Amino acid sequence: MRHPVSCRSLPFLFALAAAFAPATLLAQTAAPDDGPDPKEIPVPPIATALGRLPGVGELPVRADLPDVLVMNDGTKVTSPAQWLKRREEIKRTLEYYALGAMPPPPGNVQGRELSSAKVADGQVLYRLVHLTFGPGGKLGLDLGIFTPAAGGPFPAILSPGGSPPGATMLPRLPQGPNQGRGQNVLLLVGPAPVTGAAAASGATATPVVPGQENAAPPATAAAPGGRAGFGGPVTAESVAARHAELFRRGYALVLFNHNDCAEDTTLRNADGSWAFRTTRFYPAYPDYDWGILAGWAWGASRIADYLVTDRAIDPTKLILTGASRAGKSAMIAAAFDERLMAAPVVTGGGGVGAYRFAGPRGSETLDVMQKKYPNWFSPHLHEFRGHREKLPFDQHWFLALCAPRPFLALEGDTDTISLPAAVRASFDGAKPAYALFGADAPARLGVHYAPHGHAFTAEDWTALLDFADHHLRGKKSDRRFDRFPTDAELDTAAAAARAARPAPASVK
């Protein structure tokens, strides 16, 4: 059951349903779905304190981007003071439609150092820290904190992935039965069937989860030391060696497993509810309908709660990165937490690029994401499948919430799931919010295209450090972070990537 609409909510409902001021960009025309598949098995709704906002049938068609500087009552925002009020309106809209309602900060984060050791010939200090927080202090999260052994406090880069060296590996749920296949995950409930020889042996399904390919099998204990999300066993020495340049330049690195915040699975229970809501942070907050991306973002903010108390870390210089789905959550976390600078990498659909512009060149659309991973988002976003032009927001609102802090989008010129035109639209739509803070403020919105596909490469790390050096540490830089590739350049890069692929083996 949903909360009834109160009289207090009516002005907001009418304002959202009204047309916004015109924008300068028009969305790409694409052939969307006609709407959610009627054969989908419904997800039981969760009533939240956000109440009810207009549904897709109550909102007007709007092909252009909703203006970040127009209040719900139509007032134009012209000052930073007004922007503070507009920020709260935007956050409520994004929670309701895009993310799901998130719990407030618990206010009781505590950290306990489990171990420490010097690595890299004594040049880097590694500490494993366990956080506790939430109701009764019963929630937890392991962090791996790497800092240069001398000096400090250091700006810190928070990087989600596999479990930090020495961390406890938590049991994992299996994937949903058709997860990762580009199919509609709402058509099925329950686990994937076990067939063939595996079924005959009595085995149960334990699919591999993206980002945890080398992790211990679900529902089992992991060996000490843990494993990374990608590339096999990770030790503190191997991390220090891989990121030697980061430490040389005076940064700290904080590793955590985002699946310890919310499990990345489309598995559903028999009643249609999401299985991920039965583990990690979610049972402690049953009255919130937050999706997986919001869970990861909320977890990153709990890490920030601890880091601002750590004497080795500069609390004014916290940078959150992450690739693909983790990049989406980095963008979200920075939008809602003013202590963070975001540097998301190859975010694709539901990331930096505006939904209204996605689709060309094979890029991911809202419709695609709502088929494959609807549980990453608010349950209210699903009804906009096939109706993106009725969204009362778009992804540029996340970037605008970061104003006036630096923000860097790291992209690949052959990453087909992320469309440069959609990313540029979000940048252009967010710049008016930055401009409220001075003529130079929009330059804090940075973008960098490197020669790669859907990946997080050494070039991205270098660009991130160069950008942070300039905007957070005041170092001079001649490097530009404002250039988008042309269509011709994208075509050339794609052709080169195809030519570089090995030819298929001949069949004899």
C-alpha angles and dihedrals in degrees: 000000000000127000114264119249110262125210087246089063097051099085089052092049094050092045093052091049092052122091117266126226112282119267128212098240128069121207124249114263112242134163104252128188117272091243139286116341109259089220092065117119105237123243110230108250123241117216112225138181089258088078117198129326127185117295127222092272091057099048127085126243109260119176096182129065119281109248114252091206099056115092120221089259091053097259114145114235111229105159141046089246091059089044090063089062093043090052091061091051091050093048092052092049092049093048092051100044107021112025114014126244112305127206118251119255107288094223094215106085112151130177130210122191110230099181143344136196140165116243137174092054091310095306096110131046118212121198128182109210128185118209126205126192145130130069108356090352088276099134120085146183134185120226130193109209119193119186135165106269094237132044129011171102090192134198106249133220114207111208124184121207134100125355116294118253110286095010123137112260110224124216113266134218116232121252123267116271095260101021117145095016099100090250131130105271092193092071093072140049130193130031128314113276118252112229142177122009092350091058092048090054092051094247121158127222114269105166121190115258119221109254092024102063092133098037125117113277115275117272092020135101117257127228116259114275096036128224133263125252088246134020107023133272117008127204130183088250093054092048091049091050094048093050099036092128092054091055092043089057091053104258132134122223123214118193126194138161109245089199086068085066099043127356113240100227135121090207112138133202123237092266091055096256120134116265092214088071089067095064144047115008098346105080089057091060108040095159095064124083096201118153128226096271090054090050091055091046092049090051091052089055090053087055088052088051088061099038094057086063096047110101093211092059129074102230092204094059111056115148123190119199136166139151130251110332090008088051090056090054091047089057091048094048093052091047091057100032116058092197092070135080112204125221103172120181128216094336100174121183113010090019133089098322120087114253091223092063101041125105108066118104091022095293121161117265135197088257092055093048092048090055098046106032113008090150091067088071143043113296087235092065093068096075089062091067102124091012106072090140088069095057109125088213140023135204094275087075090070091054092047090054088060092062127155093012120092116267126187126192112200112201141172122232092221097041099116097187092067117061116211091212090057092048091049091050090055091049093050091046093051098044095083089063090052091046089063087073098053142301092279096048097088088064086071087072102085135181131186127188116200127188100264145084129239096339146104106234140180089260089059091052091051092049091049092053093045091050093047092046090057102040102032103029101032096238118155117251135178091196118114125220101183106080126112122192119252122236089254091054091049090051091049092049092048092050091050091050091051091049091051094056115102115254115253114263114261119245114236 
